[in-house]
Structure formats: C-alpha cells, structure tokens
C-alpha cells in the first residue's frame, strides 16, 4: 500500500508520496513512487504511482519510449514532445495498456489483479497547469476547480484536512503544509504507509522547479508538523464542551428533540415487534 497526493491551485502544484511497499507483515521495503520529468523552460511533469509495484515500474520504464500517432500528421507523440498535458496523459494511458497487453493475461492466470493507479500533473509551455488521475485501463480524469486535488493509495485518512483547507485560491506554501498534514494523518493511522517521503512543489508558469526534497525521520520541519498538529488537535478537542445529559445549564444541549425523528426504539421483551 502507499499514499500519494497531488494538489493543483492557482499558485502552483504540490506532489507528495511515501515510499513503503508491503508484501506481508514481515516484508517491508522502500521504493520511490514519484518521478519528475523536466525540460527547463519547456515542460515540467511529475508522476506518482500506487498499486502493484511490478506494474507501476514497468509503466514508468515503457513511458520513456512510448509513442502515439499524431493525428495532425507530425512525428509520434511522446511525453517529451507532447503539445499539451492532455496528450502527455494519453501517452501515459497508452503505456499502462501496453503493460496490460504484455502481462495482464499472465497476471490473471497467477491470480494477481492488474492494479495500478497514477497521477500525472505539470505544465507544458503554451498552456496552463493540468492534473490527471490515470486508472488501470489507461483512462483518466482531470482535476477541476471543484476538485483541486487527487489521492491514490490509502487515501481516506488524509482526505478530511484536504477537503477543509484546499481550494483554488490556497497559497502554495499553505498547500504544501496541508499535504504534509494529510500525510501525517495517514502515517499515524496506517502502518502500510511509511517514511521517507518525496515532495515536489512547483510554482505556476516556471516550467522547472528546485523545490524537491526527501523527508525522513530527521527532517526538522516535518517533525514540527507532526508534533504540532497532534498537540493542536488535542487542544481543540479539549476546548469543545462535553455533552450534557442532565438539567445542567448549557447553550448547546445534546439531549433535545430532533425536528423530524424520534430517538431509537428500545426493545424490552421478546414479544415486541421491531416495526
């Protein structure tokens, strides 16, 4: 299992991935789930992957040489000459299908699902930033202003803070901080996600970035985030008033009648009907 998150806002993009791969409780390894493709001044792309490691590694290898016919009659499209991020996502989808045609039947015979999911985001000169999530069939969807982030892998623990914080106008540093909090929430709740982390922050229209970092246990900023987030959550929790069940004064009573529904029915003997 793994956890990867990518955020696209007006100011730029944030990519974050863990590196833990599990094949059982006693077989834990570290494999990077992120790769950056960059031709400074022309294109910047970041690829995140989750799912079967052998499949995702094969896709990344084939992606280097995968080609699609150009409907305009030009030279075949690759990730290095694609004129748009949409075409780059098409090339990635083709690479996924390439691996499926090569290995899918053999994997099925071995009882192994063809399980891979990927996120591809970035910017090519001449258009704005774009972010795509690619599925096992090679099809994909694109992030919008209403859905400015994608997650793959063990996503449920890190989603609430993203939902509450991220919107198109969020600042780039704030988005990076939010992604790290999202990752910390996942690390706290799921042992199948683990350090070190890879993080890339891209500023809109730069077509290159030097904000690339590997985060381990000794990273001072991530240690601060982990400690502060847990402490502040506890402080906020403690500041909430406890529910009141008696006649004590409170401005926020819990024991009150709902507008449309009564409380749950009590069954007091075996002759009573449930409905």
Helices and strands as residue ranges (DSSP letters): E 3-9, E 12-17, E 20-22, E 28-30, E 34-39, E 43-51, H 53-63, H 85-109, E 116-124, E 130-134, E 140-142, E 149-153, H 156-165, H 172-189, E 197-203, E 211-215, H 220-239
